[in-house]
Amino acid sequence: MTHRISKYRNILDNFLIDYDYDLKISENDTFTLKLYEKDIDFYKPLFSIINNLGYFPSNIIINRNKKSFKYDFEIIKKEIKNTNFDNIIITLEAKFDIEIENVPDEIYHIYAKKYKDKIFKNGLIPKSRMRKSYHPERCYFTYTRIEGKNLIDKFKFVDKLYNINNEYDIMVINTKELNDVKFYNDPNSIGFYIYDNISPKNIIKKINK
C-alpha cells in the first residue's frame, strides 16, 4: 500500500536529518525531494525507504542546467560525479491508491444526460460508466461544482474533436451514509474515485444547470 506522505514524512525527515534537503508535498501527495548529497551510497537506502512508503521516483531535474529526465538511477550516478553538481530534484509518485480519509458530506459527479433516468433508478455503477476508454471500473467525483463545470467543458472539448454530441450535467451525492464506500485520490487529476456502487437513495435529486 501507499502511506500518505503528508502523514508519514517524519520517516524521511528522520533519515535526512543530517543532510541538506528540501521536501515539498503537493495536495495529491505527490512530492519532490531536492538533494545535495554527492555520496552514491546515500541514495540507495533513501530509495529503499521511499519504496517501503509506497512511492516511486518518476522524474529527475538536474538543477545546474534545468534539464528534466525520466527517472534513471544511472543519471543520478553520473550527475553526482560532475564537478559542477549542485543539487537534483526528484519527483516521487504513489505506487498504489491512497484512500481519502475525510470526504465532504456532498460531492459531485458528472454524467451524460442520456443516462439520467437509468442512474436515478439504479444508482451509480462503475462498470456502466460512459467513458469506458478511461477506467471502466471507477466512478469519478469532484469536490466542488466549479470543478465539475470545468470538467464538463473539457469533456465537451474532447467530444467535439471526435464529433460526439453528448449533453452533460452534475449530480450531487450525499456521502453521510456511505460508511462502507472507500474513496481514493487520483494523483493525475483534481478528482477522486470509487470502485463501489452508490445507491439511488444517496443521490440528491438536485441537478445543476
TIVOSE-630682 format. One record per atom (N, C-alpha, C): residue in one letter; atom name; z, y, x. Coordinates in Angstrom, 3 decimals. Example, Ala and Ser with C-alpha at 12.3 -4.5 7.8 and 13.67 -1.06 7.14 Angstrom:
! TIVOSE-630682
A / N / 7.800 / -5.690 / 13.190
A / CA / 7.800 / -4.500 / 12.300
A / C / 7.800 / -3.300 / 13.200
S / N / 7.080 / -2.250 / 12.850
S / CA / 7.140 / -1.060 / 13.670
S / C / 7.870 / 0.030 / 12.900
***
This chain:
! TIVOSE-630682
M / N / 0.000 / -1.186 / 0.834
M / CA / 0.000 / 0.000 / 0.000
M / C / 0.000 / 1.248 / 0.878
T / N / -0.337 / 2.374 / 0.303
T / CA / -0.266 / 3.648 / 0.996
T / C / 0.993 / 4.378 / 0.553
H / N / 1.807 / 4.787 / 1.523
H / CA / 3.028 / 5.536 / 1.240
H / C / 2.684 / 7.027 / 1.269
R / N / 3.087 / 7.738 / 0.261
R / CA / 2.756 / 9.154 / 0.170
R / C / 3.297 / 9.896 / 1.401
I / N / 2.374 / 10.475 / 2.183
I / CA / 2.758 / 11.091 / 3.449
I / C / 3.662 / 12.302 / 3.235
S / N / 3.512 / 12.997 / 2.120
S / CA / 4.380 / 14.140 / 1.843
S / C / 5.834 / 13.707 / 1.680
K / N / 6.037 / 12.436 / 1.376
K / CA / 7.381 / 11.907 / 1.193
K / C / 7.905 / 11.239 / 2.460
Y / N / 6.996 / 10.691 / 3.271
Y / CA / 7.406 / 9.902 / 4.428
Y / C / 6.970 / 10.519 / 5.757
R / N / 6.667 / 11.817 / 5.766
R / CA / 6.217 / 12.450 / 7.002
R / C / 7.281 / 12.406 / 8.092
N / N / 8.536 / 12.240 / 7.708
N / CA / 9.609 / 12.190 / 8.708
N / C / 9.405 / 11.054 / 9.706
I / N / 8.709 / 9.996 / 9.280
I / CA / 8.437 / 8.886 / 10.197
I / C / 7.539 / 9.352 / 11.337
L / N / 6.514 / 10.134 / 10.992
L / CA / 5.641 / 10.687 / 12.023
L / C / 6.352 / 11.765 / 12.835
D / N / 7.109 / 12.603 / 12.148
D / CA / 7.832 / 13.662 / 12.851
D / C / 8.796 / 13.084 / 13.897
N / N / 9.443 / 11.983 / 13.547
N / CA / 10.380 / 11.359 / 14.484
N / C / 9.654 / 10.799 / 15.713
F / N / 8.475 / 10.214 / 15.482
F / CA / 7.702 / 9.679 / 16.605
F / C / 7.187 / 10.807 / 17.504
L / N / 6.817 / 11.921 / 16.897
L / CA / 6.185 / 13.020 / 17.623
L / C / 7.169 / 14.079 / 18.102
I / N / 8.442 / 13.830 / 17.979
I / CA / 9.454 / 14.857 / 18.215
I / C / 9.390 / 15.450 / 19.621
D / N / 8.941 / 14.666 / 20.603
D / CA / 8.898 / 15.149 / 21.984
D / C / 7.512 / 15.664 / 22.389
Y / N / 6.619 / 15.799 / 21.419
Y / CA / 5.248 / 16.207 / 21.721
Y / C / 4.891 / 17.486 / 20.956
D / N / 3.885 / 18.178 / 21.468
D / CA / 3.318 / 19.303 / 20.721
D / C / 2.340 / 18.747 / 19.690
Y / N / 2.482 / 19.186 / 18.459
Y / CA / 1.591 / 18.708 / 17.404
Y / C / 1.694 / 19.637 / 16.206
D / N / 0.723 / 19.492 / 15.322
D / CA / 0.748 / 20.235 / 14.064
D / C / 0.262 / 19.297 / 12.976
L / N / 1.090 / 19.088 / 11.959
L / CA / 0.755 / 18.175 / 10.864
L / C / 0.594 / 18.992 / 9.583
K / N / -0.571 / 18.905 / 8.972
K / CA / -0.822 / 19.625 / 7.726
K / C / -1.223 / 18.624 / 6.645
I / N / -0.558 / 18.752 / 5.488
I / CA / -0.787 / 17.819 / 4.381
I / C / -1.459 / 18.547 / 3.227
S / N / -2.543 / 17.991 / 2.714
S / CA / -3.225 / 18.581 / 1.566
S / C / -2.560 / 18.117 / 0.281
E / N / -2.973 / 18.695 / -0.834
E / CA / -2.375 / 18.350 / -2.127
E / C / -2.627 / 16.900 / -2.511
N / N / -3.742 / 16.317 / -2.015
N / CA / -4.052 / 14.931 / -2.385
N / C / -3.536 / 13.927 / -1.355
D / N / -2.677 / 14.408 / -0.429
D / CA / -2.027 / 13.577 / 0.587
D / C / -2.960 / 13.100 / 1.692
T / N / -4.184 / 13.624 / 1.753
T / CA / -4.930 / 13.548 / 3.000
T / C / -4.222 / 14.484 / 3.965
F / N / -4.182 / 14.141 / 5.247
F / CA / -3.505 / 15.037 / 6.175
F / C / -4.232 / 15.094 / 7.516
T / N / -3.949 / 16.146 / 8.283
T / CA / -4.549 / 16.293 / 9.605
T / C / -3.449 / 16.380 / 10.652
L / N / -3.759 / 15.896 / 11.844
L / CA / -2.866 / 15.974 / 12.980
L / C / -3.593 / 16.679 / 14.120
K / N / -3.027 / 17.775 / 14.587
K / CA / -3.542 / 18.424 / 15.793
K / C / -2.684 / 17.927 / 16.950
L / N / -3.347 / 17.331 / 17.949
L / CA / -2.638 / 16.682 / 19.044
L / C / -3.107 / 17.233 / 20.392
Y / N / -2.160 / 17.374 / 21.303
Y / CA / -2.435 / 17.956 / 22.614
Y / C / -2.255 / 16.941 / 23.747
E / N / -1.776 / 15.765 / 23.438
E / CA / -1.400 / 14.798 / 24.454
E / C / -2.618 / 14.190 / 25.167
K / N / -2.526 / 14.042 / 26.513
K / CA / -3.641 / 13.509 / 27.302
K / C / -3.409 / 12.064 / 27.745
D / N / -2.267 / 11.498 / 27.389
D / CA / -1.971 / 10.112 / 27.757
D / C / -2.514 / 9.179 / 26.679
I / N / -3.469 / 8.340 / 27.030
I / CA / -4.105 / 7.457 / 26.050
I / C / -3.092 / 6.485 / 25.445
D / N / -2.058 / 6.123 / 26.205
D / CA / -1.052 / 5.185 / 25.694
D / C / -0.220 / 5.789 / 24.569
F / N / -0.273 / 7.110 / 24.416
F / CA / 0.416 / 7.785 / 23.324
F / C / -0.264 / 7.489 / 21.979
Y / N / -1.580 / 7.363 / 21.992
Y / CA / -2.340 / 7.284 / 20.744
Y / C / -2.267 / 5.913 / 20.067
K / N / -2.145 / 4.867 / 20.855
K / CA / -2.152 / 3.518 / 20.272
K / C / -0.965 / 3.279 / 19.332
P / N / 0.270 / 3.538 / 19.761
P / CA / 1.392 / 3.356 / 18.813
P / C / 1.355 / 4.357 / 17.667
L / N / 0.812 / 5.555 / 17.916
L / CA / 0.697 / 6.545 / 16.835
L / C / -0.201 / 6.013 / 15.723
F / N / -1.356 / 5.469 / 16.097
F / CA / -2.268 / 4.943 / 15.086
F / C / -1.715 / 3.688 / 14.419
S / N / -0.862 / 2.972 / 15.117
S / CA / -0.202 / 1.810 / 14.510
S / C / 0.739 / 2.258 / 13.396
I / N / 1.492 / 3.327 / 13.640
I / CA / 2.391 / 3.879 / 12.616
I / C / 1.582 / 4.388 / 11.433
I / N / 0.504 / 5.113 / 11.723
I / CA / -0.355 / 5.644 / 10.659
I / C / -0.920 / 4.515 / 9.809
N / N / -1.326 / 3.430 / 10.464
N / CA / -1.851 / 2.271 / 9.740
N / C / -0.779 / 1.654 / 8.847
N / N / 0.448 / 1.553 / 9.372
N / CA / 1.541 / 0.967 / 8.585
N / C / 1.907 / 1.822 / 7.380
L / N / 1.661 / 3.127 / 7.480
L / CA / 1.905 / 4.018 / 6.344
L / C / 0.788 / 3.931 / 5.304
G / N / -0.304 / 3.268 / 5.665
G / CA / -1.397 / 3.062 / 4.716
G / C / -2.515 / 4.076 / 4.832
Y / N / -2.691 / 4.662 / 6.033
Y / CA / -3.751 / 5.646 / 6.232
Y / C / -4.682 / 5.202 / 7.352
F / N / -5.861 / 5.807 / 7.391
F / CA / -6.803 / 5.510 / 8.467
F / C / -7.423 / 6.812 / 8.968
P / N / -7.726 / 6.902 / 10.270
P / CA / -8.386 / 8.101 / 10.800
P / C / -9.854 / 8.105 / 10.396
S / N / -10.302 / 9.191 / 9.799
S / CA / -11.673 / 9.245 / 9.298
S / C / -12.559 / 10.221 / 10.061
N / N / -11.938 / 11.222 / 10.699
N / CA / -12.726 / 12.277 / 11.316
N / C / -11.981 / 12.869 / 12.511
I / N / -12.750 / 13.287 / 13.514
I / CA / -12.178 / 13.933 / 14.697
I / C / -12.887 / 15.257 / 14.919
I / N / -12.123 / 16.299 / 15.178
I / CA / -12.687 / 17.587 / 15.574
I / C / -12.238 / 17.880 / 16.999
I / N / -13.206 / 18.067 / 17.886
I / CA / -12.906 / 18.452 / 19.261
I / C / -12.758 / 19.963 / 19.277
N / N / -11.579 / 20.439 / 19.495
N / CA / -11.292 / 21.854 / 19.295
N / C / -11.970 / 22.764 / 20.325
R / N / -12.205 / 22.277 / 21.550
R / CA / -12.775 / 23.150 / 22.583
R / C / -14.208 / 23.547 / 22.273
N / N / -14.938 / 22.700 / 21.543
N / CA / -16.321 / 23.042 / 21.194
N / C / -16.593 / 23.000 / 19.700
K / N / -15.517 / 22.762 / 18.896
K / CA / -15.590 / 22.766 / 17.434
K / C / -16.534 / 21.688 / 16.878
K / N / -16.794 / 20.655 / 17.655
K / CA / -17.669 / 19.587 / 17.177
K / C / -16.871 / 18.573 / 16.366
S / N / -17.505 / 18.066 / 15.332
S / CA / -16.867 / 17.100 / 14.440
S / C / -17.553 / 15.747 / 14.562
F / N / -16.742 / 14.680 / 14.588
F / CA / -17.278 / 13.331 / 14.732
F / C / -16.590 / 12.385 / 13.746
K / N / -17.340 / 11.378 / 13.324
K / CA / -16.719 / 10.272 / 12.605
K / C / -15.760 / 9.586 / 13.570
Y / N / -14.610 / 9.146 / 13.063
Y / CA / -13.593 / 8.598 / 13.952
Y / C / -14.109 / 7.450 / 14.807
D / N / -13.821 / 7.551 / 16.080
D / CA / -14.115 / 6.500 / 17.049
D / C / -13.100 / 6.667 / 18.174
F / N / -12.313 / 5.632 / 18.437
F / CA / -11.269 / 5.741 / 19.462
F / C / -11.850 / 6.035 / 20.836
E / N / -13.078 / 5.584 / 21.069
E / CA / -13.730 / 5.844 / 22.351
E / C / -13.974 / 7.339 / 22.559
I / N / -14.205 / 8.072 / 21.466
I / CA / -14.385 / 9.526 / 21.572
I / C / -13.090 / 10.178 / 22.045
I / N / -11.959 / 9.707 / 21.526
I / CA / -10.666 / 10.247 / 21.945
I / C / -10.438 / 9.957 / 23.422
K / N / -10.695 / 8.722 / 23.844
K / CA / -10.501 / 8.339 / 25.241
K / C / -11.350 / 9.205 / 26.165
K / N / -12.576 / 9.456 / 25.754
K / CA / -13.482 / 10.268 / 26.571
K / C / -13.031 / 11.728 / 26.606
E / N / -12.595 / 12.243 / 25.463
E / CA / -12.241 / 13.658 / 25.365
E / C / -10.998 / 13.993 / 26.176
I / N / -9.978 / 13.163 / 26.127
I / CA / -8.737 / 13.496 / 26.827
I / C / -8.900 / 13.437 / 28.338
K / N / -9.985 / 12.831 / 28.809
K / CA / -10.270 / 12.818 / 30.241
K / C / -11.006 / 14.076 / 30.681
N / N / -11.498 / 14.846 / 29.708
N / CA / -12.237 / 16.061 / 30.026
N / C / -11.293 / 17.113 / 30.592
T / N / -11.702 / 17.754 / 31.675
T / CA / -10.839 / 18.752 / 32.320
T / C / -10.585 / 19.964 / 31.428
N / N / -11.458 / 20.187 / 30.445
N / CA / -11.301 / 21.326 / 29.536
N / C / -10.591 / 20.947 / 28.236
F / N / -10.049 / 19.756 / 28.195
F / CA / -9.378 / 19.296 / 26.975
F / C / -8.221 / 20.220 / 26.610
D / N / -8.176 / 20.617 / 25.354
D / CA / -7.071 / 21.428 / 24.833
D / C / -6.341 / 20.651 / 23.755
N / N / -7.041 / 20.348 / 22.674
N / CA / -6.449 / 19.540 / 21.618
N / C / -7.548 / 18.928 / 20.763
I / N / -7.164 / 17.968 / 19.970
I / CA / -8.075 / 17.375 / 18.991
I / C / -7.394 / 17.406 / 17.635
I / N / -8.201 / 17.443 / 16.588
I / CA / -7.692 / 17.414 / 15.216
I / C / -8.225 / 16.162 / 14.539
I / N / -7.336 / 15.342 / 14.050
I / CA / -7.716 / 14.073 / 13.429
I / C / -7.381 / 14.122 / 11.944
T / N / -8.339 / 13.777 / 11.105
T / CA / -8.125 / 13.710 / 9.657
T / C / -7.767 / 12.282 / 9.275
L / N / -6.701 / 12.132 / 8.499
L / CA / -6.231 / 10.823 / 8.045
L / C / -6.346 / 10.728 / 6.535
E / N / -6.907 / 9.625 / 6.047
E / CA / -7.075 / 9.421 / 4.610
E / C / -6.370 / 8.143 / 4.164
A / N / -6.017 / 8.104 / 2.901
A / CA / -5.313 / 6.945 / 2.342
A / C / -6.238 / 5.734 / 2.262
K / N / -5.711 / 4.575 / 2.659
K / CA / -6.488 / 3.342 / 2.567
K / C / -6.434 / 2.752 / 1.155
F / N / -5.363 / 3.038 / 0.446
F / CA / -5.159 / 2.434 / -0.870
F / C / -4.810 / 3.509 / -1.897
D / N / -4.818 / 3.118 / -3.143
D / CA / -4.470 / 4.035 / -4.222
D / C / -3.033 / 4.533 / -4.062
I / N / -2.848 / 5.839 / -4.317
I / CA / -1.498 / 6.411 / -4.302
I / C / -1.093 / 6.708 / -5.741
E / N / -0.034 / 6.075 / -6.192
E / CA / 0.411 / 6.281 / -7.571
E / C / 1.011 / 7.666 / -7.726
I / N / 0.672 / 8.326 / -8.811
I / CA / 1.206 / 9.644 / -9.115
I / C / 2.566 / 9.470 / -9.791
E / N / 3.564 / 10.153 / -9.274
E / CA / 4.922 / 9.967 / -9.774
E / C / 5.223 / 10.799 / -11.015
N / N / 4.709 / 12.012 / -11.083
N / CA / 5.023 / 12.892 / -12.212
N / C / 3.739 / 13.376 / -12.871
V / N / 3.420 / 12.812 / -14.017
V / CA / 2.231 / 13.189 / -14.772
V / C / 2.647 / 14.125 / -15.901
P / N / 1.917 / 15.204 / -16.141
P / CA / 2.269 / 16.128 / -17.232
P / C / 2.281 / 15.426 / -18.589
D / N / 2.955 / 16.024 / -19.555
D / CA / 3.011 / 15.450 / -20.905
D / C / 1.639 / 15.429 / -21.563
E / N / 0.770 / 16.353 / -21.173
E / CA / -0.584 / 16.389 / -21.709
E / C / -1.579 / 16.428 / -20.552
I / N / -2.563 / 15.537 / -20.613
I / CA / -3.628 / 15.517 / -19.624
I / C / -4.964 / 15.517 / -20.357
Y / N / -6.060 / 15.676 / -19.639
Y / CA / -7.348 / 15.937 / -20.282
Y / C / -8.414 / 14.959 / -19.800
H / N / -9.218 / 14.512 / -20.762
H / CA / -10.279 / 13.548 / -20.461
H / C / -11.611 / 14.059 / -21.001
I / N / -12.626 / 14.046 / -20.160
I / CA / -13.962 / 14.476 / -20.578
I / C / -14.711 / 13.270 / -21.124
Y / N / -15.397 / 13.454 / -22.223
Y / CA / -16.134 / 12.339 / -22.821
Y / C / -17.438 / 12.853 / -23.434
A / N / -18.391 / 11.957 / -23.564
A / CA / -19.643 / 12.288 / -24.237
A / C / -19.403 / 12.244 / -25.746
K / N / -19.848 / 13.257 / -26.451
K / CA / -19.561 / 13.364 / -27.885
K / C / -20.086 / 12.173 / -28.691
K / N / -21.119 / 11.521 / -28.196
K / CA / -21.665 / 10.385 / -28.943
K / C / -20.667 / 9.215 / -29.015
Y / N / -19.631 / 9.241 / -28.153
Y / CA / -18.622 / 8.184 / -28.164
Y / C / -17.360 / 8.592 / -28.907
K / N / -17.376 / 9.765 / -29.519
K / CA / -16.167 / 10.305 / -30.125
K / C / -15.547 / 9.346 / -31.142
D / N / -16.312 / 8.892 / -32.134
D / CA / -15.762 / 8.024 / -33.189
D / C / -15.225 / 6.723 / -32.613
K / N / -15.938 / 6.161 / -31.650
K / CA / -15.521 / 4.900 / -31.040
K / C / -14.209 / 5.060 / -30.286
I / N / -14.081 / 6.171 / -29.558
I / CA / -12.868 / 6.395 / -28.766
I / C / -11.663 / 6.629 / -29.666
F / N / -11.835 / 7.447 / -30.727
F / CA / -10.701 / 7.741 / -31.593
F / C / -10.326 / 6.539 / -32.465
K / N / -11.221 / 5.574 / -32.562
K / CA / -10.911 / 4.345 / -33.305
K / C / -10.270 / 3.300 / -32.402
N / N / -10.839 / 3.093 / -31.209
N / CA / -10.411 / 2.006 / -30.339
N / C / -9.569 / 2.444 / -29.142
G / N / -9.540 / 3.751 / -28.871
G / CA / -8.825 / 4.238 / -27.710
G / C / -9.721 / 4.329 / -26.486
L / N / -9.130 / 4.667 / -25.368
L / CA / -9.869 / 4.753 / -24.108
L / C / -9.804 / 3.408 / -23.395
I / N / -10.971 / 2.842 / -23.122
I / CA / -11.054 / 1.551 / -22.453
I / C / -11.885 / 1.728 / -21.188
P / N / -11.295 / 1.554 / -20.024
P / CA / -12.008 / 1.825 / -18.775
P / C / -13.378 / 1.158 / -18.661
K / N / -13.508 / -0.085 / -19.111
K / CA / -14.782 / -0.786 / -18.937
K / C / -15.891 / -0.197 / -19.796
S / N / -15.547 / 0.659 / -20.766
S / CA / -16.572 / 1.219 / -21.644
S / C / -16.950 / 2.644 / -21.267
R / N / -16.539 / 3.099 / -20.063
R / CA / -16.850 / 4.470 / -19.678
R / C / -18.347 / 4.686 / -19.596
M / N / -18.787 / 5.939 / -19.897
M / CA / -20.208 / 6.185 / -19.987
M / C / -20.869 / 6.326 / -18.625
R / N / -20.118 / 6.691 / -17.584
R / CA / -20.739 / 6.858 / -16.272
R / C / -20.496 / 5.591 / -15.459
K / N / -21.184 / 4.529 / -15.795
K / CA / -20.937 / 3.224 / -15.210
K / C / -21.397 / 3.114 / -13.762
S / N / -22.195 / 4.062 / -13.320
S / CA / -22.615 / 4.027 / -11.929
S / C / -21.510 / 4.514 / -11.002
Y / N / -20.444 / 5.062 / -11.598
Y / CA / -19.345 / 5.582 / -10.784
Y / C / -18.299 / 4.496 / -10.628
H / N / -17.225 / 4.535 / -11.366
H / CA / -16.210 / 3.491 / -11.326
H / C / -16.008 / 2.961 / -12.738
P / N / -16.712 / 1.891 / -13.107
P / CA / -16.636 / 1.387 / -14.480
P / C / -15.253 / 0.892 / -14.869
E / N / -14.400 / 0.594 / -13.886
E / CA / -13.073 / 0.070 / -14.195
E / C / -12.022 / 1.143 / -14.331
R / N / -12.425 / 2.411 / -14.280
R / CA / -11.458 / 3.505 / -14.309
R / C / -11.726 / 4.478 / -15.451
C / N / -10.662 / 5.146 / -15.882
C / CA / -10.779 / 6.310 / -16.752
C / C / -10.201 / 7.493 / -15.988
Y / N / -10.969 / 8.574 / -15.929
Y / CA / -10.567 / 9.744 / -15.155
Y / C / -10.002 / 10.847 / -16.038
F / N / -9.089 / 11.642 / -15.451
F / CA / -8.435 / 12.731 / -16.155
F / C / -8.312 / 13.947 / -15.238
T / N / -8.088 / 15.093 / -15.860
T / CA / -7.772 / 16.307 / -15.111
T / C / -6.421 / 16.821 / -15.572
Y / N / -5.823 / 17.674 / -14.756
Y / CA / -4.516 / 18.233 / -15.084
Y / C / -4.619 / 19.394 / -16.073
T / N / -5.741 / 20.111 / -16.047
T / CA / -5.871 / 21.306 / -16.884
T / C / -7.199 / 21.320 / -17.622
R / N / -7.269 / 22.150 / -18.690
R / CA / -8.514 / 22.315 / -19.428
R / C / -9.571 / 22.987 / -18.574
I / N / -9.143 / 23.944 / -17.758
I / CA / -10.103 / 24.647 / -16.896
I / C / -10.799 / 23.662 / -15.969
E / N / -10.034 / 22.760 / -15.368
E / CA / -10.628 / 21.739 / -14.500
E / C / -11.598 / 20.870 / -15.287
G / N / -11.220 / 20.550 / -16.530
G / CA / -12.091 / 19.749 / -17.380
G / C / -13.396 / 20.458 / -17.690
K / N / -13.307 / 21.742 / -18.024
K / CA / -14.507 / 22.518 / -18.330
K / C / -15.410 / 22.640 / -17.109
N / N / -14.815 / 22.809 / -15.939
N / CA / -15.607 / 22.865 / -14.712
N / C / -16.316 / 21.543 / -14.449
L / N / -15.624 / 20.448 / -14.775
L / CA / -16.216 / 19.126 / -14.582
L / C / -17.384 / 18.907 / -15.545
I / N / -17.254 / 19.400 / -16.773
I / CA / -18.352 / 19.308 / -17.733
I / C / -19.587 / 20.025 / -17.200
D / N / -19.386 / 21.192 / -16.602
D / CA / -20.520 / 21.927 / -16.012
D / C / -21.211 / 21.096 / -14.942
K / N / -20.422 / 20.368 / -14.144
K / CA / -21.007 / 19.520 / -13.104
K / C / -21.775 / 18.352 / -13.725
F / N / -21.206 / 17.771 / -14.795
F / CA / -21.895 / 16.682 / -15.485
F / C / -23.241 / 17.161 / -16.022
K / N / -23.233 / 18.321 / -16.635
K / CA / -24.471 / 18.865 / -17.214
K / C / -25.512 / 19.136 / -16.144
F / N / -25.067 / 19.610 / -14.986
F / CA / -25.991 / 19.881 / -13.891
F / C / -26.654 / 18.596 / -13.420
V / N / -25.849 / 17.536 / -13.250
V / CA / -26.401 / 16.240 / -12.817
V / C / -27.318 / 15.663 / -13.896
D / N / -26.894 / 15.759 / -15.161
D / CA / -27.719 / 15.254 / -16.259
D / C / -29.084 / 15.927 / -16.276
K / N / -29.102 / 17.215 / -16.020
K / CA / -30.361 / 17.965 / -16.032
K / C / -31.303 / 17.458 / -14.960
L / N / -30.758 / 17.081 / -13.810
L / CA / -31.580 / 16.557 / -12.721
L / C / -32.270 / 15.264 / -13.116
Y / N / -31.622 / 14.487 / -13.985
Y / CA / -32.154 / 13.182 / -14.381
Y / C / -32.684 / 13.178 / -15.822
N / N / -32.887 / 14.380 / -16.365
N / CA / -33.425 / 14.525 / -17.721
N / C / -32.594 / 13.778 / -18.763
I / N / -31.277 / 13.861 / -18.607
I / CA / -30.350 / 13.245 / -19.563
I / C / -29.810 / 14.343 / -20.471
N / N / -29.726 / 14.036 / -21.758
N / CA / -29.264 / 15.036 / -22.713
N / C / -27.976 / 14.564 / -23.381
N / N / -26.864 / 14.843 / -22.744
N / CA / -25.549 / 14.499 / -23.293
N / C / -24.773 / 15.762 / -23.637
E / N / -23.988 / 15.697 / -24.704
E / CA / -23.054 / 16.773 / -25.026
E / C / -21.648 / 16.271 / -24.731
Y / N / -20.835 / 17.128 / -24.124
Y / CA / -19.501 / 16.711 / -23.702
Y / C / -18.417 / 17.536 / -24.379
D / N / -17.238 / 16.958 / -24.421
D / CA / -16.084 / 17.662 / -24.941
D / C / -14.857 / 17.150 / -24.197
I / N / -13.707 / 17.740 / -24.480
I / CA / -12.457 / 17.383 / -23.806
I / C / -11.438 / 16.924 / -24.835
M / N / -10.828 / 15.766 / -24.577
M / CA / -9.747 / 15.303 / -25.441
M / C / -8.421 / 15.441 / -24.692
V / N / -7.364 / 15.580 / -25.456
V / CA / -6.031 / 15.722 / -24.885
V / C / -5.283 / 14.401 / -25.054
I / N / -4.665 / 13.928 / -23.983
I / CA / -3.913 / 12.675 / -24.016
I / C / -2.421 / 12.977 / -23.913
N / N / -1.658 / 12.424 / -24.850
N / CA / -0.202 / 12.543 / -24.827
N / C / 0.358 / 11.406 / -23.965
T / N / 0.989 / 11.753 / -22.831
T / CA / 1.455 / 10.724 / -21.899
T / C / 2.922 / 10.340 / -22.099
K / N / 3.607 / 10.958 / -23.053
K / CA / 5.057 / 10.760 / -23.188
K / C / 5.435 / 9.304 / -23.448
E / N / 4.560 / 8.549 / -24.111
E / CA / 4.882 / 7.162 / -24.441
E / C / 4.091 / 6.166 / -23.608
L / N / 3.417 / 6.648 / -22.566
L / CA / 2.618 / 5.757 / -21.714
L / C / 3.470 / 5.246 / -20.551
N / N / 4.557 / 4.572 / -20.887
N / CA / 5.511 / 4.145 / -19.864
N / C / 4.971 / 3.067 / -18.936
D / N / 4.052 / 2.245 / -19.427
D / CA / 3.548 / 1.122 / -18.627
D / C / 2.208 / 1.431 / -17.958
V / N / 1.694 / 2.627 / -18.161
V / CA / 0.408 / 3.005 / -17.576
V / C / 0.643 / 3.663 / -16.222
K / N / -0.080 / 3.189 / -15.219
K / CA / 0.037 / 3.756 / -13.882
K / C / -1.135 / 4.696 / -13.610
F / N / -0.835 / 5.871 / -13.111
F / CA / -1.846 / 6.870 / -12.775
F / C / -1.982 / 6.952 / -11.257
Y / N / -3.235 / 7.061 / -10.809
Y / CA / -3.492 / 7.071 / -9.372
Y / C / -4.258 / 8.323 / -8.972
N / N / -3.910 / 8.845 / -7.813
N / CA / -4.581 / 10.017 / -7.271
N / C / -5.954 / 9.642 / -6.716
D / N / -6.941 / 10.503 / -6.930
D / CA / -8.256 / 10.331 / -6.325
D / C / -8.404 / 11.375 / -5.226
P / N / -8.365 / 10.966 / -3.949
P / CA / -8.418 / 11.938 / -2.859
P / C / -9.749 / 12.657 / -2.736
N / N / -10.757 / 12.149 / -3.429
N / CA / -12.089 / 12.744 / -3.319
N / C / -12.439 / 13.662 / -4.485
S / N / -11.465 / 13.963 / -5.325
S / CA / -11.746 / 14.850 / -6.451
S / C / -10.460 / 15.546 / -6.869
I / N / -10.582 / 16.442 / -7.834
I / CA / -9.401 / 17.134 / -8.357
I / C / -8.680 / 16.276 / -9.392
G / N / -9.285 / 15.164 / -9.772
G / CA / -8.749 / 14.364 / -10.867
G / C / -7.901 / 13.188 / -10.426
F / N / -7.514 / 12.379 / -11.404
F / CA / -6.767 / 11.158 / -11.176
F / C / -7.216 / 10.146 / -12.221
Y / N / -6.796 / 8.891 / -12.079
Y / CA / -7.385 / 7.866 / -12.939
Y / C / -6.391 / 6.747 / -13.261
I / N / -6.803 / 5.897 / -14.185
I / CA / -6.024 / 4.723 / -14.572
I / C / -6.953 / 3.520 / -14.648
Y / N / -6.356 / 2.331 / -14.621
Y / CA / -7.092 / 1.096 / -14.871
Y / C / -6.766 / 0.539 / -16.259
D / N / -5.774 / 1.135 / -16.927
D / CA / -5.264 / 0.615 / -18.188
D / C / -5.982 / 1.226 / -19.391
N / N / -5.815 / 0.577 / -20.523
N / CA / -6.303 / 1.132 / -21.782
N / C / -5.308 / 2.161 / -22.317
I / N / -5.810 / 3.072 / -23.117
I / CA / -4.950 / 4.036 / -23.805
I / C / -5.205 / 3.936 / -25.301
S / N / -4.147 / 3.747 / -26.047
S / CA / -4.235 / 3.567 / -27.493
S / C / -4.672 / 4.863 / -28.187
P / N / -5.361 / 4.739 / -29.343
P / CA / -5.748 / 5.929 / -30.126
P / C / -4.555 / 6.796 / -30.509
K / N / -3.371 / 6.181 / -30.654
K / CA / -2.195 / 6.953 / -31.078
K / C / -1.758 / 7.946 / -30.011
N / N / -2.207 / 7.749 / -28.767
N / CA / -1.838 / 8.654 / -27.690
N / C / -2.886 / 9.746 / -27.455
I / N / -3.930 / 9.716 / -28.265
I / CA / -4.964 / 10.746 / -28.173
I / C / -4.651 / 11.826 / -29.193
I / N / -4.428 / 13.049 / -28.710
I / CA / -4.172 / 14.160 / -29.611
I / C / -5.496 / 14.632 / -30.196
K / N / -5.587 / 14.612 / -31.500
K / CA / -6.873 / 14.938 / -32.143
K / C / -7.088 / 16.445 / -32.178
K / N / -7.197 / 16.954 / -30.967
K / CA / -7.447 / 18.387 / -30.812
K / C / -8.565 / 18.525 / -29.798
I / N / -9.738 / 18.827 / -30.288
I / CA / -10.906 / 18.865 / -29.420
I / C / -11.173 / 20.298 / -28.992
N / N / -11.345 / 20.488 / -27.686
N / CA / -11.576 / 21.800 / -27.131
N / C / -13.067 / 22.135 / -27.144
K / N / -13.424 / 23.277 / -27.689
K / CA / -14.827 / 23.676 / -27.748
K / C / -15.220 / 24.392 / -26.470
***
